[in-house]
């Protein structure tokens, strides 16, 4: 038996379901023709250095991250 793992960074949700037997996705299901089972919670924590926050300020809302250097 052989398995292949493909990792994609595709926030637009352009995954073609006919190419895969199993898809593990983090986020909402874009294609309503697919079935979904929750495997586990996906809690995220945003961290920043104090020196970065001193220069760029503290975000107070997730939308604030658009103007920050993330990545």
C-alpha positions as CSV (number, residue, x, y, z in Angstrom):
1,X,0.0,0.0,0.0
2,X,1.3,3.4,-0.9
3,X,0.3,6.8,0.4
4,X,1.1,10.3,-0.9
5,X,0.9,13.5,1.2
6,X,0.3,16.8,-0.5
7,X,0.4,20.0,1.5
8,X,-1.3,23.1,0.0
9,X,-1.7,26.7,1.2
10,X,-4.9,27.4,-0.6
11,X,-7.1,29.8,1.3
12,X,-9.4,30.2,-1.7
13,X,-10.5,26.6,-1.3
14,X,-9.8,25.6,-4.9
15,X,-9.3,22.0,-4.0
16,X,-10.7,19.6,-6.7
17,X,-12.4,16.8,-4.7
18,X,-12.1,14.3,-7.6
19,X,-8.3,14.3,-7.2
20,X,-8.2,13.1,-3.6
21,X,-9.5,10.2,-1.5
22,X,-9.1,12.1,1.8
23,X,-8.7,15.9,2.4
24,X,-7.8,17.3,5.8
25,X,-8.7,21.0,5.8
26,X,-8.4,23.7,8.4
27,X,-11.3,26.1,8.0
28,X,-14.8,26.1,6.6
29,X,-15.8,23.6,3.9
30,X,-16.0,25.5,0.6
31,X,-17.5,22.7,-1.5
32,X,-21.0,21.6,-0.3
33,X,-20.7,18.4,-2.3
34,X,-18.1,17.1,0.2
35,X,-18.8,15.5,3.5
36,X,-17.0,16.8,6.6
37,X,-16.1,15.3,10.0
38,X,-14.4,17.3,12.7
39,X,-11.2,15.5,13.6
40,X,-10.0,17.8,16.4
41,X,-10.3,21.4,17.6
42,X,-7.8,23.8,16.0
43,X,-7.0,26.5,18.5
44,X,-4.6,29.2,17.4
45,X,-2.5,31.6,19.4
46,X,-1.0,34.8,17.9
47,X,2.3,35.7,19.5
48,X,4.6,38.7,19.0
49,X,7.9,40.0,20.5
50,X,7.6,42.9,22.9
51,X,10.0,44.8,20.8
52,X,7.8,44.3,17.7
53,X,4.7,45.5,19.7
54,X,6.5,48.5,20.9
55,X,7.2,49.6,17.3
56,X,3.9,48.5,15.6
57,X,1.4,48.6,18.4
58,X,-0.9,46.0,20.0
59,X,-3.6,44.5,17.8
60,X,-7.0,44.5,19.6
61,X,-9.1,42.7,16.9
62,X,-8.2,40.0,14.4
63,X,-8.8,42.5,11.5
64,X,-5.9,44.6,12.9
65,X,-3.5,41.8,11.8
66,X,-4.0,43.0,8.2
67,X,-1.7,45.9,8.9
68,X,0.9,43.9,10.8
69,X,3.9,41.8,9.5
70,X,2.6,38.3,9.8
71,X,4.3,35.2,8.6
